[in-house]
Amino acid sequence: MASSKQEIYRSLLPQIEALVQDEDDLVATMANVSSVLHESFGFWWTGFYRVIEKELVLGPFQGPIACTRIPYGKGVCGTAWQRNETIIVGNVHLFEGHIACSSASNSEIVVPVIRGDKVIAVLDIDSREYDTFDETDRHYLEQIAQLLAQ
Ligand code: SME
């Protein structure tokens, strides 16, 4: 029987905790975290953008090539950074200002990685299906983002 989304996240959390504990370099950890999530769920695109000065700069990811820089407040990623909160988009074509790095993406979740009171990066996941992400994804991906912010 196929595992539920919740079961998959639950089994990944200890793995991700170990990845975070074993490595000090944030970029290296982001690389493995994006791989673990991508491989486990079969998402279309899974990766990080890091806050560098006034924009988001592409970090470690899995999937097709993507836009390299996103300004503050732009797209789903820049908006999640600005609002300091997770954004779930069931249909990206209806999100005003959505940045289409790939025309195959139809839904998206962006989770800020917050250290102290500052967003230091965002975790962005894209799906080819509509309405892929829900409160279960938010719950577990926010826990993963918190681990990365330690
Ligand atoms: N769709 C994002 C841009 C990043 S790509 O999806 C990888 C956005 O609107 O911010």
Boltz pocket constraint, residues with backbone or C-beta under 6 A from the ligand:
constraints:
  - pocket:
      binder: B
      contacts: [[A, 45], [A, 66], [A, 67], [A, 70], [A, 74], [A, 75], [A, 76], [A, 77], [A, 78], [A, 97], [A, 98], [A, 99], [A, 100], [A, 101], [A, 102], [A, 105], [A, 108], [A, 124], [A, 126]]
      max_distance: 6.0
